[in-house]
Amino acid sequence: MAPITTSREEFDEIPTVVGIFSAFGLVFTVSLFAWICCQRKSSKSNKTPPYKFVHVLKGVDIYPENLSSKKKFGADDKNEVKNKPAVPKNSLHLDLEKRDLNGNFPKTNLKASSPSDLESVTPKLFSEGEKEAVSPDSLKSSTSLTSEEKQDKLGTLFFSLEYNFEKKAFVVNIKEARGLPAMDEQSMTSDPYIKMTILPEKKHKVKTRVLRKTLDPAFDETFTFYGILYTQIQELALHFTILSFDRFSRDDIIGEVLIPLAGIELSDGKMLMNREIIKRNVRKSSGRGELLISLCYQSTTNTLTVVVLKARHLPKSDVSGLSDPYVKVNLYHAKKRISKKKTHVKKCTPNAVFNELFVFDIPCEGLEEISVEFLVLDSERGSRNEVIGRLVLGATAEGTGGEHWKEICDYPRRQIAKWHMLCDG
């Protein structure tokens, strides 16, 4: 029997065939992997997206209301429209589908021609299945205002209160504001938002988002405060501050609303309320308090030592009667700020003791072109701090500020302390 022989050409063809099969296998594997990824991506896109927004603030757990009624997409939209109850045009029901590009709702003409008309609208303010009690104060008609009252009218705030007994949580829903004044004279509109504080402890401070260019902002934001017992609610009060955002300066304060919760019964369910926005109490310049400052000029080292000692009789920053003051110290040379310092915040006191020392290097010989500005501010978490009062010490300053400055120039290396009245910021 003849032996089987294999030519060298056949041995050379084997690696070529193996390479071709390996290439086909690699292409098949990559295609299969890409197909699986596409299938997973398409399945995820069909799922219901998460809720539109969730508030997360320090010390406060805040979640959107009605998590069970998430908006469904696709074919479910048709069934949802069919089952959706009819809402009258004059109702305050807020439909997410009617928001514009800025997140605002279109203006609604809610005019109560008589108390009976308003009573017919009020029971339909909430969606079906919700149990609520309407406050008698919310039934006040706005048609009986005189012409003088309309001129001073700053708008109306609509909100609801509820207590969740299962979660032991106090729920506040800021619905909308109507008829706000225009704070921007050029565009004749405002960029409103609302800050809310639970008094008297001021532990819970929250604020809504800013709605651009509207005098009838519809916020519809729900804030849930956990850890508040139902028995404590009667001792609390809600303070709403309505502001207009200003990109280039301090935000404009439109007005405020104070709601003492004593006598308000929340055991029957959600309560809809509205209150007229009133002008914020403006402090007089003579009542902004006093600041005790000690100064010492070292001519040998050309340094100025500033000691912020005490503040007393500071005015209340809000209706709680309590402030969280601190002091900013700005050093100016020829009207140009060259250095700045600040003290620590003192919590909930109109009479603060700071006792903090700052040393400034003077860039010139003498104090002729030097001045020091003291700004007493109220610390507000999550928003711009409000100026309580202002004090300027320098050669051109009037009153006790100029006298104090002259003394430290005449008596260098001597620490001189004086009380000064604070003026408008």
ABEGO torsion letter per residue (X at the ends): XBBBBBBAAAAAAAAAAAAAAAAAAAAAAAAAAAAAAAAAAAAAAABBBBBABBBBBBGBBBBBBGAAABBBBEAAAAAAAAABBBBBAABABBBAAABBAAGBBBBBBBBBABAAAAAAAAAAABBBGBBBBBBAAAABBAAABBAAAAAABAEBBBBBBBBBAAAGBBBBBBABBBGBBBABAAAGBBBBBBBBBBOAAGABBBBBBBBBGBABBBAGBBBBBBGBBAAAAAABBBBBBBBBBBAABBBBBAEBBBBBABGBBAAAEBBBBBBBBBBBBBBBAAAAEBBBBBBBBBAAAGBBBBBBABBBGBBBABAAGBBBBBBBBBBBBGGBBABBBBBBBBBGBABBBAGBBBBBBBABBEAAABBBBBBBBBBBBGBBBBBABBBBBEAABBEAAAAAAAAAAABBGBBBBBBBBBBBX
